[in-house]
């Protein structure tokens, strides 16, 4: 018996070591590529780009191998002491494996795309180096086993992205956008640095395992009361996530980064921008100890989603419209996190990343794609009966799908808000479809399609909640009367925007709507205000014209 136990212990240690090596291989290789001398990469830039693409492909292979090891051997956590309380390690669970595989796949696609996109550019080798550094830093952040290591990777991701954003230093617009991003990112870094100090003071550790276990104990009935320190930590985490993920009013840098090469836009909008959401999801047991911080995140996320969606509708530029779309999607993901729907937030993160990477990389073919796709010939007027039928059908389909998928019992307030929002979106889609294709065929097709989408929505949500393997950490603030006010405000905001969209054809000639269009087209001047503030403290002087200012 003793020999058998000893053998099992040795096998567990071997499994842990193998898993840790496979997990660290990709990020270490990518970061190592960034240490190569610039002169070596500049000798043959295209060969350097091909080498980077092959390295990214190998990283994808290691991520796939890690998925297999995770399925075979379960959760793994490795930590090695460096000095005193400082450790370096990896945390491998379902969340980290899902996001690592996502980032590795996107990096492999983007780096291969960049080989031809930047062919002939003398700076292609330099571009590939910083692309690998940024991708490796994101992977290191995902695999981090403690808060200090996470923060270092968080900062490295931002610094690597900054080098990509200033790839064309002769463009004043690119410089001012990169500097806006740099300043906002340093504010986010400052939030995490303060969190590091407060977390160690509150929990005595920086390891995620210790922090999350302590937070779970505070959630238990009869646990110690949550003090002001915990609320401060939660608000700082929320602030750091908002700053990292371009939430209002810190969003203006993202739409202005369109002068960077398209591969940077694809990686940034599909991978790097998700770091704020990942921070909240990773530390969800800790953040949910402060319902007020969660409600604040939900309100800012909802407002960002609606604000950016409205501005996006006014832009004809494909890449700029996609940028505001990303701001809106990140806002909705923050809303999901603020409502406690963390499984749905992970699903949203994965789906949006894949969609947005494809959207940016195929943006050059948008005209051909638009010709081949079906689009409504004209947006119809919102007839009250048609709109009412669409709302009733959308609500019935969502309710029926929830019951069918077993989500109807014990619904939390956050789930109700998201289900109602989904029903509004479904109703809008049905109204557009039925207005363009009236008749029994169109009505039946819309019901079948809407029902299938609703069932898919709830099924995927249940799967991702199960994958996270956590109890449903909810926003307890939503069950109180102030929480109900928040819920009403959120649903009211979404309903106002929906009504505005449906009434656009009838109101298009009204002066107030034309004035609103002009203001929305200019982003309600938040971009201009941010540009002036940054230019005042950090003027953009390009190499070609040292006195040039944006």
C-alpha angles and dihedrals in degrees: 000000000000091000091049092051091048091050091051090050091051091048091050091051090049091049091049093049093048092048092049092050093049091047095049096042096080100047093041092051093048094047089046090056087057090059093062114113115266091227090059093051092045094057093073109006095179092053089049090052091050091049090051091049091051090048091051089049090052089051089055088053091052090049090053089049089051090054089055092048091048091053092046102041106020130222116357130193124181125183129177123191116238103174128337110314093354114105137168120212149125132253114206116189135132093281095052093043093051094049095040090055090047095051093043091052093048092047091051091051095043095046091050090048090051092057091073098025093063097032109144095019111126091216096056093108092051090047092052092050094055092041089057092045092052094046092046091050092052090051091047089052092051092050096043115131098197140034097249093053090045091053093049091052089044090056093043090053091055094046093049091049090050090059089052093048091055093046087121101044092174091071112088092199092056091048096051091047092049091049092050088052091047094053094045091047092053088054088054090048090053090054091054093046090056089046089055091057095044095045093053090047092050102038105018093231143071095205113115091223093057094042094049094045091051090048091051091053090054089054092056119099109265092021123142115288116263109250133205091266092064092049090050091051091049093050091048091051090050091049092049091050092049092050093048096046098047099250122173124308092018095053103095096093095063100062090044095059094078093109089074119094113281094247088061091052091050094050094041097048094039101040122005096048090060093068093094092054091046090053092055094044094047092051096034095128088056099042093048089061085079109056090180091059090048092051090048090053091049094051095047091045093051093047091048091051093051095040094050093043091055093048092045092060091062098055124093094184107099097212094044091049089050089051093055088044088058091050089051093047092049088050091053091048089053088050089054091050092047090053092050096249094133095153090054090047091057090049090049091048093053096043094046093048093053093044095046094047089053091045094054097041091049096041091106089063096047094114093055091044092050091053091052096045128082113245130170111271090224136350107256128225114265103255107198094228094048092046092047092050090050092051092047092048094046092050092047092049093050092047092048093047091050091052092045092052093046095249096117097084118085097355114193119226092247091055090050091053093051092044090052090048090050090049089054091051091047091049091052091051092048091049092053092047096047092046090055097038109031120177137070094296094054093044094049092044091051092050093049093046093045092048091050092050092048093050090047090050095054094039094053091045091055091048094052093045088053091047092055088058093207131122110258103274102203137187101255090190090075093068093062127077093260087051091053088053089053090049092050091048092050094049091044092054093051092046092051092053091046092052090047091054094048093048097046095103092052095043099039094105095048113112095225092056092048090052090048089052092055092049093046091048087059093047089250085289096283089123091052092048092049092047092053093048093050093043090052094056100028113022117201109239113179124208091245095050115020092191096049115125128180 
